[in-house]
Amino acid sequence: MNHEHASDKKGFWRSRSVWAFLGFLAIAAFFLFTEHRAHALGVLPFLLLALCPLLHFFGHGGHDHGAEKGDKP
């Protein structure tokens, strides 16, 4: 009979291949960030300007300003 115990199983994070993949992923992310930093950070002001209308549209919640639906000013 083959009985497996919980201590015999390896966890997902204890696998060498997972740690190797995470290492390569970290190296790739580092080089991607350092090589394209000027492009990525140069776009941020334009993204903030593009988000202003969306934030204004979705941030007000329909312009009720806290009034009940049946109330009239």
Distance bins in CASP14 RR format, pairs under 12 A and 6 or more apart:
PFRMAT RR
TARGET T0000
AUTHOR 0000-0000-0000
RMODE 2
METHOD distances of the structure
MODEL  1
2 8 0 0 0 0 0 1 0 0 0 0 0
4 10 0 0 0 0 0 1 0 0 0 0 0
7 14 0 0 0 0 0 1 0 0 0 0 0
9 15 0 0 0 0 0 1 0 0 0 0 0
10 16 0 0 0 0 1 0 0 0 0 0 0
10 17 0 0 0 0 0 1 0 0 0 0 0
10 18 0 0 0 0 0 1 0 0 0 0 0
11 18 0 0 0 0 1 0 0 0 0 0 0
11 19 0 0 0 0 0 1 0 0 0 0 0
12 18 1 0 0 1 0 0 0 0 0 0 0
12 19 0 0 0 0 0 1 0 0 0 0 0
12 21 0 0 0 0 0 1 0 0 0 0 0
12 22 0 0 0 0 0 1 0 0 0 0 0
13 19 1 0 0 1 0 0 0 0 0 0 0
13 21 0 0 0 0 0 1 0 0 0 0 0
13 22 0 0 0 0 1 0 0 0 0 0 0
15 21 0 0 0 0 1 0 0 0 0 0 0
15 22 0 0 0 0 0 1 0 0 0 0 0
16 22 0 0 0 0 0 1 0 0 0 0 0
16 23 0 0 0 0 0 1 0 0 0 0 0
17 23 0 0 0 0 0 1 0 0 0 0 0
17 24 0 0 0 0 0 1 0 0 0 0 0
18 24 0 0 0 0 0 1 0 0 0 0 0
18 25 0 0 0 0 0 1 0 0 0 0 0
19 25 0 0 0 0 0 1 0 0 0 0 0
19 26 0 0 0 0 0 1 0 0 0 0 0
20 26 0 0 0 0 0 1 0 0 0 0 0
20 27 0 0 0 0 0 1 0 0 0 0 0
21 27 0 0 0 0 0 1 0 0 0 0 0
21 28 0 0 0 0 0 1 0 0 0 0 0
22 28 0 0 0 0 0 1 0 0 0 0 0
22 29 0 0 0 0 0 1 0 0 0 0 0
23 29 0 0 0 0 1 0 0 0 0 0 0
23 30 0 0 0 0 1 0 0 0 0 0 0
24 30 0 0 0 0 0 1 0 0 0 0 0
24 31 0 0 0 0 0 1 0 0 0 0 0
25 31 0 0 0 0 0 1 0 0 0 0 0
25 32 0 0 0 0 0 1 0 0 0 0 0
26 32 0 0 0 0 0 1 0 0 0 0 0
26 33 0 0 0 0 0 1 0 0 0 0 0
27 33 0 0 0 0 0 1 0 0 0 0 0
27 34 0 0 0 0 0 1 0 0 0 0 0
28 34 0 0 0 0 0 1 0 0 0 0 0
28 35 0 0 0 0 0 1 0 0 0 0 0
28 36 0 0 0 0 0 1 0 0 0 0 0
29 35 0 0 0 0 0 1 0 0 0 0 0
29 36 0 0 0 0 0 1 0 0 0 0 0
30 36 0 0 0 0 0 1 0 0 0 0 0
30 37 0 0 0 0 0 1 0 0 0 0 0
31 37 0 0 0 0 0 1 0 0 0 0 0
32 39 0 0 0 0 0 1 0 0 0 0 0
32 40 0 0 0 0 1 0 0 0 0 0 0
33 39 0 0 0 0 0 1 0 0 0 0 0
33 40 1 0 0 1 0 0 0 0 0 0 0
33 41 0 0 0 0 1 0 0 0 0 0 0
34 40 0 0 0 0 0 1 0 0 0 0 0
34 41 0 0 0 0 0 1 0 0 0 0 0
36 42 0 0 0 0 0 1 0 0 0 0 0
36 43 0 0 0 0 0 1 0 0 0 0 0
37 43 0 0 0 0 0 1 0 0 0 0 0
37 44 0 0 0 0 0 1 0 0 0 0 0
38 44 0 0 0 0 0 1 0 0 0 0 0
39 46 0 0 0 0 0 1 0 0 0 0 0
40 46 0 0 0 0 0 1 0 0 0 0 0
40 47 0 0 0 0 0 1 0 0 0 0 0
41 47 0 0 0 0 0 1 0 0 0 0 0
42 48 0 0 0 0 0 1 0 0 0 0 0
43 49 0 0 0 0 0 1 0 0 0 0 0
43 50 0 0 0 0 1 0 0 0 0 0 0
44 50 0 0 0 0 0 1 0 0 0 0 0
44 51 0 0 0 0 0 1 0 0 0 0 0
45 51 0 0 0 0 0 1 0 0 0 0 0
45 52 0 0 0 0 0 1 0 0 0 0 0
46 52 0 0 0 0 0 1 0 0 0 0 0
47 54 0 0 0 0 0 1 0 0 0 0 0
47 55 0 0 0 0 0 1 0 0 0 0 0
48 54 0 0 0 0 0 1 0 0 0 0 0
48 55 0 0 0 0 1 0 0 0 0 0 0
49 55 0 0 0 0 0 1 0 0 0 0 0
49 56 0 0 0 0 0 1 0 0 0 0 0
50 56 0 0 0 0 0 1 0 0 0 0 0
51 57 0 0 0 0 0 1 0 0 0 0 0
51 58 0 0 0 0 0 1 0 0 0 0 0
51 59 0 0 0 0 0 1 0 0 0 0 0
52 58 0 0 0 0 0 1 0 0 0 0 0
52 59 0 0 0 0 0 1 0 0 0 0 0
53 59 0 0 0 0 0 1 0 0 0 0 0
53 60 0 0 0 0 0 1 0 0 0 0 0
54 60 0 0 0 0 0 1 0 0 0 0 0
55 61 0 0 0 0 0 1 0 0 0 0 0
56 62 0 0 0 0 0 1 0 0 0 0 0
56 63 0 0 0 0 0 1 0 0 0 0 0
57 63 0 0 0 0 0 1 0 0 0 0 0
60 66 0 0 0 0 0 1 0 0 0 0 0
61 67 0 0 0 0 0 1 0 0 0 0 0
62 69 0 0 0 0 0 1 0 0 0 0 0
64 70 0 0 0 0 0 1 0 0 0 0 0
64 71 0 0 0 0 1 0 0 0 0 0 0
64 73 0 0 0 0 0 1 0 0 0 0 0
65 71 0 0 0 0 0 1 0 0 0 0 0
65 73 0 0 0 0 0 1 0 0 0 0 0
66 73 0 0 0 0 0 1 0 0 0 0 0
67 73 1 0 0 1 0 0 0 0 0 0 0
END
